[in-house]
Amino acid sequence: MTNNDIMKKLRVALQLRDDDIISILKLVDFNVTKSELGAIFRQEDHPNYKPCGDQLLRNFLNGLVIHLRGPQAPAKPAVPKQNSGPSAGAPRGDKNFGSRNDRNRDQERGSRDRREDNRPPRGKR
């Protein structure tokens, strides 16, 4: 399937006229004349046939997204993080802070400490 076929099928499926396609392409600052569009929608054996390029199809699809969804809302500014790391600034003993790996590591340390307490004192055996 060629880019021309995709443009034809989208035009029919969305019931778009040439003026609609031109206005959609203007949404992404891509200017095309009616005669260029007419050449794209012609049969391949016609002398004025023009293959649809990737750039035209890409810009049409991007403009179609804007046309159907509306303009994109402005992005919220990212809040800079003061401390880096998953548990930076969090108390070590609190289980509600830190990543799951930190909590697992703390739990393993606790069980290791309990095992060491039950061992007989090191020395001569």
Residue pairs with C-beta under 8 A, 6 or more apart in sequence:
2 51
2 52
3 51
3 52
3 53
3 54
3 56
3 57
4 40
4 41
4 44
4 51
4 52
6 52
6 57
7 40
7 41
7 52
7 56
7 57
7 60
8 41
10 16
10 60
10 64
11 21
11 41
14 64
16 24
18 34
18 37
18 38
19 34
21 32
21 37
21 60
22 32
22 33
22 34
22 37
23 67
24 60
24 63
24 64
24 66
24 67
25 31
25 32
25 56
25 59
25 60
25 63
26 63
27 63
27 66
27 67
28 59
28 62
28 63
28 66
30 56
30 59
30 60
30 63
32 56
36 50
38 48
39 48
39 49
39 50
40 50
40 51
40 52
40 56
42 48
42 49
42 50
43 49
66 72
82 89
83 89
86 98
86 99
86 101
86 102
87 97
87 98
87 99
87 102
90 97
90 98
91 97
92 106
93 106
95 103
95 106
